[in-house]
Amino acid sequence: MNFRTVILAGLLMALFTGVACSDSDEGEVDWATTITTLGNFTDNGDGTVTQGNLIWMKCAQGQVWDSGINACSGTGSGTTYGAVSLSYCETATLDAGGTCTNAATLESDSGPAYSSCDTLSFAGFSDWRLPTRYELDLVAEGFDRETFLYVFPQTPDDKYFWSGSQVEDDTGTAYTVSFAKNTFGYLQSSSKSSVKYVRCVR
């Protein structure tokens, strides 16, 4: 089965449905850009998605990939679909002067979010990690939430997602990206002790 074809076919169906139902220019999607963006992703059929030289987890941490429907499931309420919220660094660690970040690279090297990827074994790989701020920002480029869900189904939308990148001039904060409808693709800094979602990459 060619999963890229499935993704594009679903998008084209949405495109024609959207065109037929649309009576306004408000909120129109740049479909040419979106289709081109979707063409940069390959669904590997094993719970992972390839984007260039990166392989992404299809599901957020805490969700379970269902091979029967090629989507994510879980027991969470609302739109969390079972995704878990994790801190970048625990408050006690920060209070003790730890940052959960490598001082040279400014990328995560410990903490709950980091460990959730670092200890993960999935789809035959065990070198999963938190994405950098640039990788997490790039995965949203060219999408809106509705079309993003063709590649990453059941993405929760009530919290931002962690990158592994610390804010350059603030050891207590790290970069996060939103995949919610009204703030899709927004990059912001968040306290490392706050809880966010995690999508691992390799």
N, C-alpha and C positions, 0 to 999 in steps of 0.2 A: 504494500500500500504506500502511495506517495503522499505523505502527510502535508507537504507543502501545497500540493494540489488541493487537498481537503481544506486547508486554511484559506487559500485564495478563492475557492469555490464558495465557501461560506461568506466571505467578504463581498464577493460579487452579488450574491443573493441579497445581502443587506444593502448594498449600494442601490440596486434596482428597486428594492422595496422603499428605501429612503427617498429616492428620486420621485417615485410614484406618489408618495404621501406628502412630500414637501410642498408647501405653498409660500415659503418665505426664504429669504437669504440668511435670516438670523440663525446662527449656530451651524452653518454649513461646514461640512468636512472637506478638506482638500483631498479628494479621493485619489488623485494621481500620486500625490506624495505618500498617502497611506498604503496604496498597493505596492509602490516601489519599496517602502519600508518593510512591508510584510515579506517581500521577496528576499529580504536579507536574513530571514529567519528560517531555519529548517527544524521541523518537529521530528525528533529522532525515534518517536514511538516507544520510548522507554522511560518517560517521565522527565526527559531533558529536552532542551531546545538549543540549537547552535546558532550563534550570531558571530559571523567572522571567525576569529580564533578563540572565542569564548563559548563555553557550554554552561547554560543556565539551568537551574532547577525549575521545572514547570510550576511546582507548588511552593508556597511559602512554608517555612519551618512550622511543624505541628500538623500540617495537612498531610493527607495520604493520597498518593497518586493511584487512581483507579484505571487499570489497563483496559477494562471492558468498555469504558466510555471515553478514555483518554482525557481525563479531567481530574480535578482535585476534590477530595471530600474530607469530611471531618464532623465533629460533633459540636462545634461552636454555635453560639446563638447569633442571630442577625446575619450580617454579611461577613463574619469572620471565617466561616467554613472550617473551623477547627484550628486556624492559625494561632500560634502562641506569641505573646508579647514578651520581649526580653530586653534587659538593660544592656548597654554597651559595657558599662563598668559598674560594679556594685558601690553603693554609697560608702560603705565601710572602707573599701579599697581606695576610693578617692580621698576620703578623710585621712587615710594613713599616708597620703602622698603618692599613691599609685595612680597611673593614668590609663592602664591597659593598652598603651600605644608604644610602638617602637620610636624612640626619640630621633632616630636618623631618617626613617622613612615616613613617619607620622601616620603609619597604618597600624591597625589593631594587632595585638599580639597576645591578648588574654581577655578574660571576661566572658559573661554569659553568651552574648551574641557571637563573639569569635568562636567560642568552644562549640556552639551548636553546629557550626559548619566544619570546624577543624576535626571533630570526632565523627563526622558523618561518613558512612559508606553507602553509596547508592549508584545504581546503574553501572557497576563494575569499577567505580572510581572511589578513591579515598583521599583525594587532594582538594577537597572543597574548601572554600574560604569566603569571607565577606568581600563583596565587590568594592572597588575604589569609588570615590565620589563621581569620577568621570565615567566609569563603567555603568554605574546605576543611573546616572543622568542620561547616558547615551541610549540605554535600553528603552527609555520613554520617548526618544526623539522621533518625530514624524507621526506619532500616535495621538489619539484621544482615548479615554478609558474604554469606550465601547469596542473599539477595534483592537485595543490592547488585549482584551479578554479572549480574542480568537487565538492568541499565542499563549497567554498566561491566564487560563480560566480560573474563576473563583478567587481572584485576587482581592483580599479584604481592603476596605476603603476607609476605615475609621481612624487609622493611624498612619504615620509616615513609615518608611522602611529605612533601616540602618545601612549606611555605607561603612567601610572600615576606616575611613579617612577622618582624622582629627582636624578641627579647625586650626589653622596655622598659628594664630596668636592667642589661643585659648585652650589650655590643656583639659578643661572641664567640659568641652563640647565637641561634637562630631557632626558630620554632614548627614542629612537624611533627605529622602525624596518621596514625594506623594504620588500615589496612583489612584487617588479619589477623583470623582468626576469634576468637581469645581476647582480643584487645585492640581490637576494632573500635570506631572513633570516639574512641579515646584521644588526647588532646592532650598533647604534651610538648615540652620545649625540647631542642635538640640542638646540639652544637658545629657551627659553620659549616663546619669543615673535614671533618666526617664526610660520608659519601656516603649519599644517600637517593634515592628515586624522585621523578619529576616528572609531574604531570598539568596541562597548560596550560588556561587559561580565557581568555575575552574578554568 
